[in-house]
Amino acid sequence: MPSTSSAGDGVRLPRAMFSRLGPTPAGRKTAAGGLLLLAASIACGVIDPAAPATIPLPSPTPGLATPSSIEPAAGICGEAEGSVVTIALHPDVPDPRCAIVRPEQVLEILNDRDAPRQVSIGPFQFEVPAGSSYRVDRAFGSYLAPGVHLVQVQPCCGPELWLKAP
């Protein structure tokens, strides 16, 4: 239970509100004025306590998976060359961790672990047996909207694919 201090008239406020002002009449008036200003701002709609603090994602495109973000969390994302983008699932981290892909490319997952892995991306969910690979034979642009998509890998560690608009 946090310590409290009496602000008069039976109101008890957290002691932290008095740390700079002290429990003096001037301090109490200042704290009460601040609380009144905050309550009035919320009531008048000047401050929206429920306003989101995140950047909005693009609107969903019918038939395409919505990206999880606008930019990758991995920081550095390399361009994937060729028609097939190959991701190797290592025990601790995928290789690469992030890849910039084009709409006409397809995905191949290599599982170099000694156990099967459950993988999902967009509308696809599949198992990649230990020591083998699985290819999604549909182009990224046919099922992913532009943006960053996380390849979900169970039990751990999937890469990000950044589909850039053509």
N, CA, C and O of each residue as an XYZ file, in Angstrom:
664
protein
N       0.846     -1.178      0.000
C       0.000      0.000      0.000
C       0.886      1.233      0.000
O       1.691      1.394      0.917
N       0.770      2.132     -1.013
C       1.590      3.335     -1.038
C       1.207      4.259      0.099
O       0.055      4.307      0.530
N       2.211      4.996      0.576
C       1.923      5.927      1.658
C       1.083      7.079      1.131
O       1.200      7.472     -0.029
N       0.243      7.610      1.994
C      -0.651      8.689      1.585
C      -0.508      9.847      2.540
O       0.055      9.724      3.628
N      -1.030     10.971      2.106
C      -1.018     12.163      2.935
C      -2.386     12.797      2.855
O      -3.010     12.793      1.794
N      -2.855     13.336      3.947
C      -4.169     13.958      3.971
C      -4.105     15.312      3.271
O      -3.226     16.122      3.567
N      -5.020     15.562      2.354
C      -5.056     16.830      1.632
C      -6.182     17.693      2.149
O      -6.529     18.686      1.508
N      -6.769     17.354      3.287
C      -7.865     18.137      3.856
C      -9.200     17.640      3.359
O      -9.274     16.947      2.344
N     -10.245     17.986      4.061
C     -11.615     17.600      3.703
C     -11.761     16.099      3.483
O     -12.596     15.684      2.680
N     -10.988     15.288      4.159
C     -11.141     13.838      4.065
C     -10.543     13.231      2.813
O     -10.676     12.021      2.629
N      -9.891     13.990      1.934
C      -9.291     13.464      0.706
C      -7.882     12.999      1.026
O      -7.113     13.716      1.666
N      -7.543     11.783      0.573
C      -6.199     11.270      0.813
C      -5.525     11.097     -0.539
O      -6.034     10.390     -1.409
N      -4.393     11.736     -0.707
C      -3.639     11.693     -1.959
C      -2.320     10.989     -1.730
O      -1.811     10.982     -0.609
N      -1.742     10.382     -2.796
C      -0.441      9.738     -2.637
C       0.601     10.738     -2.147
O       0.606     11.897     -2.562
N       1.487     10.277     -1.256
C       2.519     11.146     -0.692
C       3.422     11.720     -1.776
O       3.980     12.802     -1.597
N       3.577     11.017     -2.899
C       4.431     11.492     -3.984
C       3.956     12.839     -4.517
O       4.768     13.604     -5.038
N       2.678     13.151     -4.403
C       2.178     14.430     -4.896
C       2.706     15.584     -4.058
O       2.672     16.734     -4.497
N       3.188     15.296     -2.868
C       3.664     16.345     -1.980
C       5.184     16.350     -1.875
O       5.738     17.084     -1.057
N       5.862     15.553     -2.680
C       7.300     15.425     -2.525
C       8.025     16.733     -2.792
O       9.016     17.011     -2.116
N       7.589     17.544     -3.733
C       8.240     18.817     -4.020
C       7.565     19.974     -3.291
O       8.232     20.903     -2.836
N       6.263     19.915     -3.184
C       5.528     21.038     -2.641
C       5.421     20.997     -1.126
O       5.209     22.022     -0.478
N       5.568     19.833     -0.585
C       5.422     19.676      0.852
C       3.956     19.739      1.250
O       3.126     20.226      0.483
N       3.632     19.255      2.430
C       2.235     19.242      2.863
C       1.799     20.597      3.421
O       1.199     20.668      4.494
N       2.100     21.656      2.697
C       1.715     23.003      3.123
C       0.402     23.379      2.468
O       0.015     22.745      1.487
N      -0.294     24.377      2.965
C      -1.528     24.815      2.309
C      -1.299     25.217      0.847
O      -2.144     24.934     -0.002
N      -0.184     25.863      0.544
C       0.103     26.251     -0.849
C       0.314     25.014     -1.715
O      -0.133     24.968     -2.862
N       0.995     24.010     -1.163
C       1.233     22.770     -1.898
C      -0.059     22.037     -2.181
O      -0.262     21.503     -3.272
N      -0.934     22.016     -1.182
C      -2.233     21.357     -1.362
C      -3.058     22.053     -2.422
O      -3.704     21.398     -3.240
N      -3.042     23.372     -2.416
C      -3.805     24.131     -3.410
C      -3.250     23.895     -4.813
O      -4.013     23.755     -5.769
N      -1.949     23.851     -4.936
C      -1.334     23.612     -6.245
C      -1.685     22.220     -6.762
O      -2.035     22.060     -7.931
N      -1.591     21.210     -5.891
C      -1.920     19.844     -6.286
C      -3.396     19.729     -6.655
O      -3.740     19.096     -7.652
N      -4.255     20.330     -5.865
C      -5.690     20.282     -6.150
C      -5.993     21.003     -7.456
O      -6.833     20.546     -8.231
N      -5.326     22.116     -7.710
C      -5.533     22.847     -8.971
C      -5.095     22.023    -10.170
O      -5.750     22.043    -11.212
N      -3.987     21.297    -10.028
C      -3.504     20.438    -11.115
C      -4.471     19.308    -11.412
O      -4.746     19.003    -12.572
N      -4.989     18.687    -10.356
C      -5.964     17.617    -10.544
C      -7.246     18.138    -11.187
O      -7.833     17.475    -12.043
N      -7.680     19.341    -10.766
C      -8.875     19.945    -11.342
C      -8.663     20.245    -12.824
O      -9.558     20.007    -13.634
N      -7.497     20.762    -13.185
C      -7.184     21.050    -14.581
C      -7.155     19.767    -15.409
O      -7.669     19.752    -16.527
N      -6.569     18.697    -14.891
C      -6.529     17.417    -15.580
C      -7.941     16.873    -15.794
O      -8.274     16.437    -16.896
N      -8.766     16.895    -14.760
C     -10.142     16.396    -14.874
C     -10.941     17.213    -15.882
O     -11.705     16.646    -16.664
N     -10.779     18.538    -15.879
C     -11.499     19.386    -16.822
C     -11.031     19.121    -18.250
O     -11.849     19.125    -19.170
N      -9.741     18.891    -18.455
C      -9.209     18.613    -19.797
C      -9.772     17.315    -20.348
O     -10.128     17.238    -21.524
N      -9.855     16.299    -19.507
C     -10.425     15.023    -19.932
C     -11.914     15.179    -20.231
O     -12.401     14.677    -21.244
N     -12.632     15.872    -19.357
C     -14.078     16.046    -19.525
C     -14.409     16.840    -20.791
O     -15.418     16.567    -21.442
N     -13.584     17.803    -21.142
C     -13.850     18.642    -22.322
C     -13.304     18.037    -23.604
O     -13.484     18.606    -24.681
N     -12.643     16.899    -23.505
C     -12.129     16.247    -24.700
C     -10.786     16.777    -25.165
O     -10.325     16.396    -26.241
N     -10.141     17.647    -24.392
C      -8.826     18.157    -24.769
C      -7.794     17.037    -24.687
O      -6.907     16.931    -25.534
N      -7.920     16.208    -23.661
C      -7.056     15.047    -23.486
C      -7.928     13.812    -23.646
O      -8.957     13.672    -22.985
N      -7.504     12.917    -24.531
C      -8.230     11.666    -24.729
C      -7.419     10.550    -24.087
O      -6.423     10.111    -24.662
N      -7.824     10.074    -22.896
C      -7.029      9.053    -22.218
C      -6.987      7.732    -22.964
O      -6.119      6.904    -22.688
N      -7.897      7.509    -23.900
C      -7.919      6.249    -24.633
C      -7.277      6.373    -26.011
O      -7.375      5.436    -26.804
N      -6.625      7.492    -26.328
C      -6.034      7.685    -27.645
C      -4.889      6.700    -27.858
O      -4.044      6.538    -26.979
N      -4.852      6.039    -29.016
C      -3.775      5.089    -29.268
C      -2.445      5.810    -29.467
O      -2.393      6.909    -30.018
N      -1.374      5.169    -29.008
C      -0.048      5.755    -29.135
C       0.769      5.055    -30.208
O       1.986      5.233    -30.263
N       0.127      4.261    -31.065
C       0.849      3.523    -32.089
C       0.565      4.097    -33.470
O      -0.438      4.778    -33.681
N       1.452      3.814    -34.393
C       1.276      4.236    -35.777
C       0.258      3.293    -36.422
O       0.387      2.075    -36.294
N      -0.746      3.830    -37.108
C      -1.734      2.946    -37.716
C      -1.137      2.146    -38.868
O      -0.308      2.647    -39.628
N      -1.569      0.910    -38.980
C      -1.151      0.065    -40.087
C      -2.010      0.367    -41.301
O      -3.093      0.936    -41.166
N      -1.542     -0.004    -42.485
C      -2.371      0.224    -43.669
C      -3.693     -0.517    -43.547
O      -3.793     -1.526    -42.849
N      -4.700     -0.006    -44.232
C      -6.008     -0.664    -44.229
C      -5.874     -2.053    -44.828
O      -5.106     -2.252    -45.769
N      -6.613     -3.010    -44.293
C      -6.540     -4.362    -44.841
C      -6.964     -4.385    -46.307
O      -7.905     -3.706    -46.717
N      -6.242     -5.185    -47.073
C      -6.577     -5.373    -48.470
C      -7.340     -6.680    -48.572
O      -6.857     -7.707    -48.096
N      -8.529     -6.669    -49.186
C      -9.309     -7.908    -49.273
C      -8.489     -9.052    -49.872
O      -7.873     -8.909    -50.928
N      -8.496    -10.182    -49.180
C      -7.803    -11.366    -49.664
C      -6.320    -11.411    -49.347
O      -5.675    -12.427    -49.607
N      -5.749    -10.330    -48.787
C      -4.325    -10.306    -48.469
C      -4.120    -10.178    -46.962
O      -4.874     -9.483    -46.281
N      -3.101    -10.851    -46.453
C      -2.795    -10.791    -45.019
C      -2.281     -9.401    -44.663
O      -1.425     -8.856    -45.359
N      -2.797     -8.834    -43.592
C      -2.397     -7.506    -43.121
C      -1.026     -7.587    -42.471
O      -0.767     -8.508    -41.696
N      -0.130     -6.629    -42.775
C       1.199     -6.667    -42.163
C       1.137     -6.401    -40.660
O       0.192     -5.788    -40.162
N       2.161     -6.872    -39.947
C       2.216     -6.652    -38.508
C       2.848     -5.310    -38.171
O       2.657     -4.802    -37.066
N       3.600     -4.723    -39.107
C       4.195     -3.409    -38.884
C       4.579     -2.768    -40.210
O       4.534     -3.407    -41.261
N       4.957     -1.500    -40.144
C       5.366     -0.759    -41.325
C       6.843     -1.001    -41.627
O       7.233     -1.127    -42.788
N       7.670     -1.066    -40.562
C       9.098     -1.294    -40.706
C       9.524     -2.443    -39.812
O       8.894     -2.699    -38.786
N      10.600     -3.143    -40.195
C      11.022     -4.315    -39.413
C      11.650     -3.953    -38.081
O      12.261     -2.894    -37.935
N      11.494     -4.845    -37.109
C      12.108     -4.670    -35.794
C      13.563     -5.105    -35.823
O      14.359     -4.669    -34.991
N      13.916     -5.960    -36.774
C      15.271     -6.507    -36.836
C      16.321     -5.447    -37.157
O      17.511     -5.679    -36.940
N      15.909     -4.295    -37.668
C      16.858     -3.230    -37.978
C      17.381     -3.329    -39.390
O      16.983     -2.545    -40.251
N      18.260     -4.270    -39.645
C      18.845     -4.433    -40.975
C      18.107     -5.543    -41.694
O      17.945     -6.647    -41.175
N      17.664     -5.227    -42.902
C      16.921     -6.173    -43.718
C      17.585     -6.213    -45.095
O      17.675     -5.187    -45.769
N      18.041     -7.372    -45.507
C      18.689     -7.488    -46.810
C      17.712     -7.876    -47.907
O      16.704     -8.535    -47.653
N      18.022     -7.458    -49.134
C      17.210     -7.825    -50.302
C      17.406     -9.308    -50.597
O      18.539     -9.784    -50.662
N      16.321    -10.030    -50.775
C      16.396    -11.443    -51.143
C      16.505    -11.537    -52.661
O      15.685    -10.970    -53.383
N      17.513    -12.249    -53.141
C      17.754    -12.403    -54.578
C      17.112    -13.691    -55.097
O      16.872    -14.619    -54.324
N      16.839    -13.749    -56.381
C      16.301    -14.945    -57.008
C      14.804    -15.060    -56.850
O      14.162    -14.211    -56.232
N      14.256    -16.117    -57.413
C      12.801    -16.297    -57.395
C      12.305    -16.968    -56.120
O      11.121    -16.887    -55.793
N      13.225    -17.643    -55.385
C      12.870    -18.339    -54.146
C      13.618    -17.693    -52.977
O      14.841    -17.554    -53.011
N      12.870    -17.302    -51.950
C      13.457    -16.749    -50.732
C      13.561    -17.896    -49.730
O      12.551    -18.442    -49.285
N      14.809    -18.257    -49.379
C      15.034    -19.386    -48.483
C      15.370    -18.882    -47.089
O      16.277    -18.069    -46.910
N      14.626    -19.377    -46.104
C      14.847    -19.058    -44.691
C      15.253    -20.351    -44.001
O      14.536    -21.350    -44.065
N      16.424    -20.329    -43.330
C      16.882    -21.491    -42.571
C      16.501    -21.299    -41.105
O      16.819    -20.273    -40.503
N      15.824    -22.285    -40.539
C      15.436    -22.240    -39.123
C      16.491    -22.957    -38.302
O      16.560    -24.186    -38.290
N      17.313    -22.173    -37.615
C      18.324    -22.720    -36.724
C      17.716    -22.842    -35.327
O      16.635    -22.302    -35.092
N      18.369    -23.530    -34.398
C      17.796    -23.698    -33.057
C      17.505    -22.393    -32.327
O      16.540    -22.320    -31.567
N      18.323    -21.353    -32.542
C      18.138    -20.137    -31.769
C      17.672    -18.934    -32.579
O      17.029    -18.047    -32.019
N      17.966    -18.868    -33.863
C      17.626    -17.695    -34.656
C      17.500    -18.100    -36.130
O      18.253    -18.951    -36.603
N      16.561    -17.500    -36.850
C      16.454    -17.817    -38.275
C      17.539    -17.099    -39.082
O      18.110    -16.109    -38.623
N      17.815    -17.602    -40.279
C      18.797    -16.978    -41.159
C      18.194    -16.836    -42.552
O      17.928    -17.838    -43.216
N      17.979    -15.618    -42.994
C      18.203    -14.350    -42.315
C      17.077    -14.052    -41.320
O      16.010    -14.665    -41.367
N      17.341    -13.086    -40.408
C      16.315    -12.668    -39.440
C      15.264    -11.813    -40.112
O      14.118    -11.766    -39.666
N      15.650    -11.129    -41.197
C      14.740    -10.254    -41.918
C      15.151    -10.249    -43.381
O      16.341    -10.248    -43.696
N      14.171    -10.244    -44.276
C      14.461    -10.200    -45.711
C      13.448     -9.298    -46.407
O      12.253     -9.339    -46.116
N      13.949     -8.482    -47.333
C      13.071     -7.678    -48.187
C      12.725     -8.555    -49.373
O      13.606     -9.023    -50.093
N      11.427     -8.775    -49.571
C      10.975     -9.674    -50.638
C      10.148     -8.904    -51.666
O       9.602     -7.837    -51.388
N      10.079     -9.485    -52.862
C       9.295     -8.894    -53.949
C       8.005     -9.701    -54.131
O       7.945    -10.874    -53.763
N       6.983     -9.071    -54.695
C       5.685     -9.747    -54.847
C       5.735    -11.046    -55.649
O       4.922    -11.939    -55.410
N       6.667    -11.175    -56.591
C       6.701    -12.371    -57.441
C       7.518    -13.523    -56.855
O       7.509    -14.616    -57.421
N       8.219    -13.316    -55.748
C       9.028    -14.363    -55.137
C       8.170    -15.323    -54.304
O       7.053    -14.993    -53.906
N       8.723    -16.529    -54.049
C       8.052    -17.522    -53.206
C       8.951    -17.850    -52.013
O      10.144    -17.544    -52.020
N       8.364    -18.478    -50.989
C       9.059    -18.783    -49.741
C       9.407    -20.260    -49.646
O       8.603    -21.131    -49.981
N      10.639    -20.525    -49.176
C      11.061    -21.879    -48.839
C      11.644    -21.841    -47.432
O      12.480    -20.994    -47.118
N      11.197    -22.766    -46.590
C      11.668    -22.863    -45.205
C      12.501    -24.132    -45.063
O      12.042    -25.224    -45.398
N      13.739    -23.981    -44.560
C      14.605    -25.116    -44.260
C      14.646    -25.302    -42.754
O      14.887    -24.345    -42.019
N      14.416    -26.516    -42.288
C      14.459    -26.813    -40.859
C      15.700    -27.650    -40.583
O      15.723    -28.844    -40.881
N      16.735    -27.031    -40.015
C      17.962    -27.785    -39.733
C      17.998    -28.315    -38.301
O      19.050    -28.739    -37.822
N      16.871    -28.293    -37.627
C      16.779    -28.849    -36.272
C      16.488    -30.342    -36.329
O      16.205    -30.900    -37.389
N      16.566    -30.968    -35.168
C      16.267    -32.395    -35.092
C      14.829    -32.662    -34.661
O      14.492    -33.769    -34.241
N      13.980    -31.630    -34.770
C      12.564    -31.768    -34.414
C      11.731    -30.991    -35.441
O      12.209    -30.014    -36.016
N      10.494    -31.424    -35.667
C       9.640    -30.695    -36.610
C       9.293    -29.309    -36.069
O       9.312    -29.084    -34.859
N       8.976    -28.381    -36.978
C       8.598    -27.016    -36.621
C       7.252    -26.704    -37.259
O       7.001    -27.049    -38.414
N       6.386    -26.043    -36.484
C       5.109    -25.547    -36.986
C       5.340    -24.124    -37.499
O       5.886    -23.289    -36.779
N       4.932    -23.846    -38.726
C       5.179    -22.547    -39.351
C       3.870    -22.004    -39.897
O       3.039    -22.754    -40.408
N       3.693    -20.677    -39.782
C       2.532    -20.043    -40.409
C       2.931    -18.668    -40.924
O       3.725    -17.951    -40.316
N       2.350    -18.332    -42.065
C       2.514    -17.007    -42.663
C       1.266    -16.739    -43.491
O       0.849    -17.570    -44.298
N       0.680    -15.576    -43.281
C      -0.557    -15.250    -44.004
C      -1.589    -16.345    -43.784
O      -1.862    -16.717    -42.643
N      -2.167    -16.867    -44.867
C      -3.196    -17.905    -44.719
C      -2.630    -19.322    -44.594
O      -3.397    -20.271    -44.432
N      -1.318    -19.482    -44.666
C      -0.704    -20.808    -44.691
C      -0.213    -21.240    -43.315
O       0.387    -20.459    -42.576
N      -0.486    -22.518    -42.985
C       0.029    -23.155    -41.780
C       0.517    -24.526    -42.195
O      -0.203    -25.282    -42.849
N       1.743    -24.844    -41.812
C       2.303    -26.126    -42.233
C       3.373    -26.565    -41.252
O       3.869    -25.773    -40.451
N       3.718    -27.846    -41.332
C       4.782    -28.409    -40.517
C       5.971    -28.699    -41.415
O       5.823    -29.243    -42.510
N       7.158    -28.326    -40.936
C       8.387    -28.634    -41.648
C       9.101    -29.711    -40.832
O       9.589    -29.438    -39.736
N       9.162    -30.943    -41.367
C       9.813    -32.022    -40.624
C      11.290    -31.724    -40.357
O      11.910    -30.917    -41.049
N      11.831    -32.383    -39.353
C      13.240    -32.200    -38.996
C      14.136    -32.515    -40.187
O      13.955    -33.524    -40.868
N      15.102    -31.639    -40.424
C      16.084    -31.870    -41.481
C      15.545    -31.771    -42.897
O      16.192    -32.263    -43.821
N      14.388    -31.157    -43.109
C      13.839    -31.058    -44.460
C      13.387    -29.631    -44.745
O      13.628    -28.716    -43.957
N      12.729    -29.463    -45.882
C      12.276    -28.128    -46.275
C      10.831    -28.166    -46.748
O      10.281    -29.228    -47.041
N      10.230    -26.981    -46.815
C       8.857    -26.838    -47.299
C       8.797    -25.564    -48.138
O       9.308    -24.521    -47.729
N       8.172    -25.653    -49.311
C       8.049    -24.487    -50.181
C       6.580    -24.108    -50.343
O       5.733    -24.958    -50.617
N       6.292    -22.817    -50.169
C       4.965    -22.274    -50.456
C       5.019    -21.836    -51.915
O       5.727    -20.887    -52.254
N       4.272    -22.522    -52.779
C       4.358    -22.264    -54.219
C       3.434    -21.157    -54.709
O       2.990    -21.176    -55.857
N       3.145    -20.198    -53.844
C       2.378    -19.016    -54.255
C       3.232    -17.792    -54.012
O       3.915    -17.701    -52.992
N       3.200    -16.856    -54.932
C       3.993    -15.635    -54.818
C       3.520    -14.804    -53.632
O       2.328    -14.762    -53.326
N       4.471    -14.138    -52.963
C       4.138    -13.311    -51.798
C       3.019    -12.324    -52.107
O       2.117    -12.140    -51.289
N       3.062    -11.696    -53.261
C       2.076    -10.687    -53.627
C       0.664    -11.220    -53.768
O      -0.287    -10.440    -53.802
N       0.507    -12.546    -53.851
C      -0.836    -13.124    -53.988
C      -1.530    -13.349    -52.647
O      -2.736    -13.591    -52.603
N      -0.760    -13.268    -51.539
C      -1.389    -13.487    -50.228
C      -0.954    -12.517    -49.127
O      -1.536    -12.526    -48.042
N       0.057    -11.680    -49.385
C       0.497    -10.705    -48.384
C       0.312     -9.282    -48.902
O       0.633     -8.988    -50.054
N      -0.207     -8.402    -48.048
C      -0.271     -6.974    -48.375
C       1.123     -6.385    -48.132
O       1.878     -6.928    -47.326
N       1.481     -5.292    -48.808
C       2.786     -4.679    -48.562
C       2.971     -4.318    -47.086
O       2.036     -3.866    -46.424
N       4.181     -4.525    -46.587
C       4.520     -4.255    -45.189
C       5.339     -5.398    -44.622
O       5.772     -6.283    -45.361
N       5.553     -5.385    -43.317
C       6.371     -6.393    -42.645
C       5.469     -7.487    -42.074
O       4.515     -7.214    -41.346
N       5.795     -8.721    -42.423
C       5.037     -9.884    -41.951
C       5.973    -10.789    -41.165
O       7.089    -11.069    -41.601
N       5.513    -11.245    -40.007
C       6.293    -12.159    -39.184
C       5.936    -13.586    -39.559
O       4.765    -13.966    -39.550
N       6.949    -14.373    -39.887
C       6.742    -15.799    -40.107
C       6.696    -16.427    -38.718
O       7.707    -16.460    -38.017
N       5.542    -16.918    -38.323
C       5.373    -17.514    -36.998
C       5.965    -18.917    -37.002
O       5.591    -19.752    -37.825
N       6.886    -19.173    -36.086
C       7.527    -20.484    -35.979
C       7.388    -20.964    -34.543
O       7.742    -20.251    -33.604
N       6.875    -22.169    -34.381
C       6.738    -22.757    -33.060
C       7.744    -23.875    -32.930
O       7.787    -24.720    -33.824
N       8.541    -23.951    -31.916
C       8.359    -23.240    -30.672
C       9.069    -21.889    -30.610
O       8.834    -21.136    -29.665
N       9.928    -21.548    -31.576
C      10.700    -20.314    -31.396
C      11.196    -19.726    -32.702
O      11.509    -20.432    -33.661
N      11.254    -18.430    -32.698
C      12.143    -17.650    -33.548
C      11.859    -17.672    -35.055
O      12.495    -18.405    -35.812
N      10.914    -16.871    -35.458
C      10.618    -16.721    -36.872
C      11.162    -15.428    -37.438
O      11.348    -14.466    -36.692
N      11.427    -15.373    -38.746
C      11.952    -14.169    -39.373
C      10.851    -13.178    -39.751
O       9.663    -13.494    -39.706
N      11.280    -11.980    -40.123
C      10.382    -10.987    -40.676
C      10.595    -10.928    -42.178
O      11.725    -10.984    -42.665
N       9.483    -10.814    -42.910
C       9.541    -10.636    -44.358
C       8.925     -9.289    -44.673
O       7.776     -9.029    -44.313
N       9.679     -8.431    -45.342
C       9.223     -7.073    -45.663
C       8.868     -7.030    -47.131
O       9.741     -6.919    -47.991
N       7.582     -7.117    -47.413
C       7.101     -7.030    -48.794
C       6.916     -5.573    -49.144
O       6.052     -4.889    -48.595
N       7.737     -5.109    -50.064
C       7.638     -3.713    -50.495
C       6.713     -3.640    -51.694
O       6.708     -4.517    -52.558
N       5.929     -2.568    -51.726
C       5.003     -2.372    -52.842
C       5.808     -2.199    -54.132
O       6.876     -1.587    -54.122
N       5.291     -2.742    -55.247
C       6.027     -2.631    -56.515
C       6.151     -1.202    -57.004
O       6.743     -0.958    -58.056
